[in-house]
Amino acid sequence: MKIVKRENIPASRWLKEDTLRNGLQLLRYRVVGTEIDKGLLFRAFVYVILINVAFIYIKPILYMVTTMVKDARNILDPAVIWVPKSIYWGHLKEASEMLNYGKSFLISISLASSVSILQVFSCAIAGYAFARLDFPLKKLWGTLLLFTFIMPPQITILPSIMLFKEFGWMNTFLPMVVPALFGHGLKGALFVIIYRAFYSTLPKELDEAARIDGAGPFRLFFRVMLPISRSATVVVVLFAFVWNWNDFYFPSLFMFTAENVPLSITLARMAGEMANAEGGGEITVYAEAIKMAASFLIIMPLLIIYLFAQRWFIEGVERTGLVE
């Protein structure tokens, strides 16, 4: 076997070989990456997954928006599916009138806001107590808290209806507002767990410094703990507001014959009226477009809120440990 020394190879040849070798190595580093999460292949795979997942959630919204702006010609045209040939805004006006949107919007935002504020106050106190204070039967109460979180609300709904009926609270907002004052409400146990997880991460030196200054548990909570729990509060407020805004189950049980109801109930009543009209022979090509317009009017405030609060929401989710 003949061994060719590098000294016997022309400089131009081995320079070309080194350049080619370095180029291939650089290409491999860019495509595969020095680590598995640094290369283009891995990033392309991640983007494909994210785009597909995002499309699953965005597709219903796109369909809703494109359907509600179709006029009769676009609705009846089988070739028009996603992009209408013309824009028609009349369905939004008709859906707003059928929903009594102005009045129902004020009721929904008042109910969701009041319940959210009360749950922040009560759940923050409970989470602080579980995380920083010692009290009798603490482990038992923590176990009961988890039990209330995993227990379906359908189990307690019948006794709750009977109790609120005796109090004379039926067809009012009290069955949803008063429980929130005591940390019950919709997903109240989850909010207590969020605050408990957040307060557990804070250093014990805060409590010791406050006690040296003569602060008691209540003063420590309102002067120190609550102001620095902004990230957890943002998460709880947004979760509570969205869940109470979209909630149909409890308002339909406690306010089934009330006149002033939130948007979730007016949407159900509107859908029922349109179904009865179709069953009676009143067939209209605008039915689906009006339903999509009504749905858009209901979710539009939530989209606007998330548009402005998404940065604080994502930061709060990371700091409270919900991503783990």
N, C-alpha and C positions, 0 to 999 in steps of 0.2 A: 504494500500500500504506500503510495507516494504522498508524502506530507508537503503541502505547499505553505511556506511561511508567508506571513503578512508582508514581510519586507520585499518578497518577490512579486507581490500583487501591485499593479499600478495604483497610485493614490486616488485617482478619479474613480476607480472601481470600488475600493473599500469605502470611499466617502459616500458613494451612491447606496451601498449596502447599509451603512450606518443610518443614513437618512431614511431609507425605506423601513428599517427596523424601528427607528424612533417614531416614524409616522404611524406604523401599525400599532405600536404600543400606546401612543397617544389616542388613536382611534378606539382601541379597546377600553382605555380608561374612560373615555367619554361615553361610550355605548354601555359598557358593563359597569364601570365605576370601580374605584378602589374598595368601596364598601357596597353592600347590596342595595342600600337606599340612596346611592349617589349617582347611579348611572341613568342614562336616557331610557333604557328598557324598563326599569322599575318605575320611573316617573310616568312614562307613557301608560303602563299598566294601571297605575293609580288614577291617572286622569280619565282613562276609559271607565273605570269603576265609578268614579265620582260623577261623571257625565251621565252615565246610565241611571244611577240612583237619583240624581237631580231631576232627570227627565220624568221619572216616575211621579215625583211630587209636583213638578211644574206643568205637566201635561193637563191635569184637570183644570188648573187655573187658566192656561192658554185656551182650552176648549170653552171654558165659561166666558172669557172675554170675547172671543171671536163669535160665539153664538149669540150673545146679548146685543151685538151691534148689527145683526143681519136683518134686512127687511124681508118682505114676503118673497120677492124675486130671488134673493140669495138663499132663503130657506128651502124653497121649492126646487132650486137648481141642484141636481145630484152631483154636479161637477164642483160645487163650492163646498169645501169641507173646513179648511183652516182659514184661508184668506178670503174675506168677502170682497165682492167687486165694488161695493159702496158701503158707507157707514151710516147707520140709523140709530139715533139716540133716544127714540121715543119709548123704547122698552124700559129704560131706566126711570123715566118719569111715571109710566104706568105702574111699575113695580113699587116705586116710592109711595104712590097714592094707595095702592092695595095694602102695603105694610103699615100705612100711617107712620111713615118713617121718622118724621120729626119728633113726635111724641114718644114712640117706642125707643128711639135712639137715646133720648134723655133718660128714660127709665132704665135702659140697659147700662148706660155708662154710670148712672148714679148707683145702681145696685152693685155692679162689678167693682166700682171704686170704693164704696163704703165697706164691702166685704173684704177687699184686699187690704185696706188700711187697718181694719180691726184684726185681721189675721196676722199682719206684720207685728202689731203690738202684742197680741196674746202669745203667738208662737215664738217670738223673740224672747219673751220673759221665760216661757217654759224651756226653750232650748238653753238659755243661760243657766237656769236652775239645774238642769240635767248635766251640764258640762262643768260648772264651776262650784256648785254648792253641795253640801252634804245634808240630807234630810232622811227621816225614817222611811224604810221600805223603798229605797231609791231603785234598787234592781227590780223589784216587783212592779213599780210604776213604769219603768222602762220597758219591761216585758208587755205590760198592758198597752203601752203606746204602740209597740210594734204590732200587737194583735189588732188594734183598731185600724192600723194601716192596711193590713192584709185582709181584713174582714169585708166582704161585699156589702155595700150600703143597702141592698135589697133585703138583707136580713132584719134590719132595724127600721125599715121604712113604715111598716104597718103600725108598730107602737108609736113611732114619731107622729104619724098622722092622727092617731087617737089622742095623743097628748096635746098637740097643737089645736085640735078641734075643741078640746075641753078649755083651753086657754082663750079660744075665740080668735085665733090667729090665722085661720084659713082664709085664702084669697087676699092675703097681705104679704108684705116682704119680710115680716118678722121671723118666720121659720128659717130663712136663709141668713138674716143679719144677726140675730141674737146668738145662734151657735158659733158664729165666727168670733164673737166677743170673747168666747171661752176656748178658742183654739180648735173648735170642732170643725164645722164647715166642710167645704169641699177640699179634700186632700190636706186637712189641717195637720195630721200626724206627719206627713212628709215634710211640711215646712218646719215643724219642731225638730225633726231629724237633721234638716239642712242647717239650722241655727246651731244645733248641738255639735255638729261636725265642725262648723266654723269656729265656735268659741273654744272648742277643745284644742285647736291649733295655736291659740294665743299663749304667750308666755305667762307663767305664774307670777312673774315679777310685777305685772300690772296690778294684780290683786293686792300684793304685799305693799306696793307703793301707795295705793289708794287707802289701805287700812292704816298705814303710818300717818297719812294726812287726816285721819279721822272719818273716812267715808264708810258708810254702811253698805249692805248689799244693794239697796235700791238706788242710792246715790252713785255707787260704782257702776251699776247697770246703765242709768240714764246719762251719766256724765262721761263715761269712758267706753263701755262695751257697745252700747247702741250706736254712737257716732262712728266708731271704727268698723262697724259691720255693714258698710254701704254695699259691698259686693254681694253679700248674702241677701240683703234687703232688696236689691234690684232683681235678683233671681226670684225671690218669693213674690214680689209685687207683680212681675210679669206673668209668672205661672198662675197666681191666684186670679189676676185680671182676665187672662185668656180663658182659663177653665170656667170661671163664673160667667163670662160673656157668652161662651159657647154652650153653657149648660142648658139642656132642655129637660132632663129627667126630673130634677127637683121642682123647678117652676111649674111643670105640667102637673105634678102631684099636689102641690100646695096652692096653686093659683089657676086651677082648671076652669073655673067659672068667673074669674075676675075680668074686669073690663080693661084695666090698665096693666098691660103685660109687657115683658121685654121682647126684643126682636126674635129670639129663638122661638117663642110661642106664636108670634104673629106670622112668622114664616110657615110654621106647621099649619096654622089656620088657613093661610092663603093657599097652600098646597091642597088642603082638604076641600076648600071651596072650588078650586079649579078641577079637582078630580070629580066632584059631584056634578059640576057643569058638563064635563066630558061624558059622564055616565048618563046625563039627561039628554044627550044628543047635541050639545053645544060644542062642536068641534072647531077649534081654531088653530091655525098654523103658528100662532105666536105663543102658544102655551110654554114650550120649552125655552124660548128666548126670554120670556118674562120671568120664569123660574131662575134662569141663570143670572138675570139682572138683579133679582132679589137676593140671591146668594152673594153676588159681588158687593152689593150695598152693605151686607152684614159683615163680610170679612175685610172690607176696605179699611175701617179704623184700625184693625189689628195689623194690617200690612204697614200702615203709616207709622204706628207705634214702634213696630219692630225695625222699620227703616231708620229711625232716629236713635233707638236704644240698643241696637245689635252689638255695638262695641262694649258697652257696659254689661250686657247680658252674657256675652262670651267670656269676658273677664271674670264675671261673678261665678259662672259655671266652673271655670278652671280653679278658682280660689276656694270654692266650697267643696271640691272633691267629687262632683257629680260625674266627671269624666272617667273616674277610676273604676 
